[in-house]
Amino acid sequence: REALEGIPRVGGTKNPDLDAIAALAPDLVLCNAEENRASDVAELSRHYRVEVSHPTRVADVPPMLRRLGALTGTEAAAEGWARAVEERLAAARPGRPVRFAYLIWKGPWMAAAAGTYISDLLETFGGVNVFAAAGGPWPRTDEPSLVALEPGLVVLPDEPFPFGESDRSHWTGHLPASRVALVPGDDYCWHGVRTLRGLDAARTLLAEAS
């Protein structure tokens, strides 16, 4: 919060303040294909240089970092971060397979399926997503459906939905043989330099569940 003191705010990912952005006259606007609406990306692209990211694998992160370094004149710093991710990824060793479900929303229940960055992060260390990519990246589910999939691990992040102890108790009641873990969501879905923290978090989580 202190680091952002005094920095102009230009709205959120779903409601960018186009007038505020125009007042800043940016040379570059960074967007994300899933977080930002296509209509907003299109409108911004009419006026500014727009870079849209959408990594779906951990291996997508190093080239993305290098691209951002080239766009912002910070190639040396970007190269250092990119190499750090590559080295950490090359050293990763999958453990015993663990069937997992990573939930992202409640009312309805929704999960991150195979083919998403979140899933790939966990698959790096032996995770096996119970939701196949064929069902779309963010499939809906319910208690009977998830119980039938028999995950050994249910992951409940604190974002985008703020899961808490009551949700852990809920799923422990439905899946008494499974481990239900509350985790910081930013470790698992914030890509870029935060990927290093994500790899550490995923490795620890899978090791504890195996």
C-alpha positions as CSV (number, residue, x, y, z in Angstrom):
1,R,0.0,0.0,0.0
2,E,2.8,2.4,0.9
3,A,4.5,1.7,-2.5
4,L,1.4,2.9,-4.3
5,E,1.0,6.2,-2.4
6,G,0.7,9.1,-4.8
7,I,0.5,7.0,-7.9
8,P,-2.5,7.9,-10.1
9,R,-5.3,5.3,-10.2
10,V,-6.9,4.5,-13.5
11,G,-9.7,2.1,-12.5
12,G,-9.7,-1.7,-12.3
13,T,-9.2,-4.5,-14.8
14,K,-12.9,-4.6,-15.6
15,N,-13.6,-0.9,-15.5
16,P,-10.6,1.1,-16.7
17,D,-11.0,4.9,-16.5
18,L,-10.2,5.8,-20.2
19,D,-10.1,9.5,-19.5
20,A,-7.6,9.0,-16.6
21,I,-5.4,6.9,-18.9
22,A,-5.6,9.5,-21.6
23,A,-4.6,12.2,-19.2
24,L,-1.4,10.3,-18.4
25,A,-0.5,9.9,-22.2
26,P,1.2,6.5,-21.8
27,D,3.7,5.2,-24.2
28,L,2.7,1.6,-23.4
29,V,-0.4,0.0,-21.8
30,L,-0.1,-3.5,-20.4
31,C,-3.2,-5.7,-20.5
32,N,-4.0,-9.4,-19.8
33,A,-6.2,-11.4,-22.1
34,E,-8.4,-12.8,-19.3
35,E,-8.4,-10.0,-16.8
36,N,-9.2,-7.2,-19.2
37,R,-12.3,-7.1,-21.4
38,A,-11.7,-7.4,-25.2
39,S,-13.7,-4.2,-25.8
40,D,-11.4,-2.2,-23.5
41,V,-8.3,-3.7,-25.1
42,A,-9.6,-2.8,-28.5
43,E,-10.4,0.8,-27.4
44,L,-7.0,1.3,-25.8
45,S,-5.3,-0.2,-28.9
46,R,-6.8,2.6,-31.0
47,H,-4.8,5.2,-29.1
48,Y,-1.8,3.5,-27.5
49,R,0.7,0.7,-27.9
50,V,-0.8,-2.2,-26.1
51,E,0.9,-5.4,-25.0
52,V,-1.4,-8.2,-24.1
53,S,-0.1,-11.1,-22.0
54,H,-1.8,-14.5,-21.5
55,P,0.7,-17.2,-20.2
56,T,-0.9,-20.6,-19.8
57,R,2.3,-22.4,-18.8
58,V,5.1,-21.6,-16.5
59,A,7.4,-21.9,-19.5
60,D,5.6,-19.0,-21.1
61,V,6.9,-16.6,-18.4
62,P,10.6,-16.2,-19.4
63,P,9.8,-15.1,-22.9
64,M,7.1,-12.8,-21.6
65,L,9.6,-11.2,-19.2
66,R,12.1,-10.7,-22.0
67,R,9.4,-9.1,-24.1
68,L,8.5,-6.7,-21.4
69,G,12.2,-5.9,-20.8
70,A,12.6,-5.0,-24.5
71,L,9.5,-2.8,-24.4
72,T,10.6,-0.9,-21.3
73,G,14.3,-0.6,-21.8
74,T,15.1,-2.9,-18.9
75,E,16.5,-5.8,-20.8
76,A,19.2,-6.7,-18.3
77,A,16.8,-6.9,-15.3
78,A,14.3,-8.9,-17.4
79,E,17.0,-11.3,-18.5
80,G,18.0,-11.9,-14.9
81,W,14.4,-12.7,-13.9
82,A,13.8,-14.8,-17.0
83,R,16.9,-16.9,-16.4
84,A,16.0,-17.4,-12.7
85,V,12.6,-18.8,-13.7
86,E,14.1,-21.1,-16.3
87,E,16.7,-22.4,-13.9
88,R,14.1,-23.1,-11.2
89,L,11.9,-24.8,-13.8
90,A,14.7,-26.9,-15.1
91,A,15.5,-28.1,-11.6
92,A,11.9,-29.0,-10.7
93,R,11.3,-32.7,-10.1
94,P,7.8,-34.0,-10.0
95,G,6.9,-36.0,-6.8
96,R,4.3,-38.7,-6.4
97,P,1.2,-37.8,-8.5
98,V,-1.4,-36.0,-6.5
99,R,-4.9,-35.5,-7.9
100,F,-6.0,-31.9,-7.2
101,A,-8.8,-29.5,-7.6
102,Y,-8.0,-25.8,-7.4
103,L,-11.2,-23.8,-6.8
104,I,-11.4,-20.1,-7.8
105,W,-15.1,-19.2,-7.0
106,K,-18.1,-19.9,-4.9
107,G,-21.7,-19.4,-5.9
108,P,-21.3,-21.2,-8.2
109,W,-18.3,-23.3,-7.4
110,M,-15.7,-22.9,-10.2
111,A,-12.2,-24.4,-10.7
112,A,-9.0,-23.9,-12.7
113,A,-8.8,-26.6,-15.2
114,A,-5.8,-28.2,-17.0
115,G,-4.4,-25.8,-19.6
116,T,-4.3,-22.8,-17.2
117,Y,-1.2,-21.3,-15.7
118,I,-2.4,-22.2,-12.2
119,S,-2.7,-25.8,-13.2
120,D,0.6,-26.0,-15.0
121,L,2.3,-24.6,-11.9
122,L,1.0,-27.5,-9.8
123,E,1.5,-30.0,-12.6
124,T,5.2,-29.1,-12.5
125,F,5.6,-30.9,-9.2
126,G,3.4,-33.9,-9.8
127,G,-0.1,-32.5,-9.6
128,V,-2.8,-34.1,-11.7
129,N,-5.8,-31.8,-12.3
130,V,-9.1,-33.6,-11.9
131,F,-10.7,-31.1,-14.3
132,A,-9.6,-31.7,-17.9
133,A,-8.8,-28.9,-20.3
134,A,-11.7,-30.0,-22.6
135,G,-14.2,-28.6,-20.2
136,G,-12.9,-25.0,-20.6
137,P,-10.4,-23.1,-18.4
138,W,-12.8,-22.3,-15.6
139,P,-15.4,-25.1,-15.3
140,R,-18.3,-25.0,-12.8
141,T,-18.8,-27.8,-10.4
142,D,-20.8,-28.8,-7.3
143,E,-20.3,-31.0,-4.2
144,P,-21.5,-34.3,-5.8
145,S,-19.4,-33.8,-8.9
146,L,-16.2,-32.9,-7.1
147,V,-16.6,-35.8,-4.7
148,A,-17.0,-38.1,-7.6
149,L,-13.7,-36.9,-9.1
150,E,-11.9,-38.0,-5.9
151,P,-9.2,-35.3,-5.5
152,G,-6.6,-36.0,-3.0
153,L,-6.0,-32.2,-2.6
154,V,-8.5,-29.4,-2.7
155,V,-6.8,-25.9,-3.0
156,L,-8.7,-22.9,-1.7
157,P,-7.0,-19.5,-2.5
158,D,-7.8,-16.2,-1.0
159,E,-8.4,-14.6,-4.4
160,P,-10.2,-14.1,-6.7
161,F,-12.7,-15.5,-4.1
162,P,-11.6,-15.0,-0.5
163,F,-12.0,-18.6,0.7
164,G,-11.7,-19.1,4.5
165,E,-11.9,-21.5,7.3
166,S,-15.7,-22.1,6.8
167,D,-15.0,-23.2,3.2
168,R,-12.2,-25.5,4.3
169,S,-14.6,-27.1,6.9
170,H,-17.3,-27.4,4.2
171,W,-15.0,-29.4,1.8
172,T,-13.4,-31.4,4.6
173,G,-16.9,-32.6,5.4
174,H,-17.6,-33.6,1.9
175,L,-14.1,-35.0,1.2
176,P,-12.8,-36.3,4.6
177,A,-10.0,-38.3,3.0
178,S,-8.7,-35.3,1.1
179,R,-6.3,-32.6,2.2
180,V,-8.0,-29.2,1.9
181,A,-5.5,-26.3,1.9
182,L,-6.0,-22.5,2.2
183,V,-3.3,-20.7,0.2
184,P,-2.4,-17.2,-0.9
185,G,-3.9,-16.9,-4.4
186,D,-1.3,-14.5,-5.6
187,D,1.4,-17.2,-5.3
188,Y,-0.5,-19.4,-7.8
189,C,-2.0,-17.0,-10.3
190,W,0.3,-13.9,-10.4
191,H,2.8,-14.6,-13.2
192,G,6.0,-12.8,-14.0
193,V,8.6,-12.2,-11.3
194,R,6.2,-13.7,-8.9
195,T,6.5,-17.0,-10.7
196,L,9.5,-17.8,-8.5
197,R,7.4,-17.6,-5.4
198,G,4.7,-19.6,-7.1
199,L,7.1,-22.4,-7.9
200,D,8.3,-22.6,-4.3
201,A,4.7,-22.6,-3.0
202,A,3.5,-25.3,-5.5
203,R,6.5,-27.5,-4.6
204,T,5.8,-27.2,-0.9
205,L,2.1,-27.8,-1.3
206,L,2.5,-30.9,-3.4
207,A,5.2,-32.3,-1.2
208,E,2.9,-31.9,1.8
209,A,0.0,-33.6,0.0
210,S,1.9,-36.5,-1.4
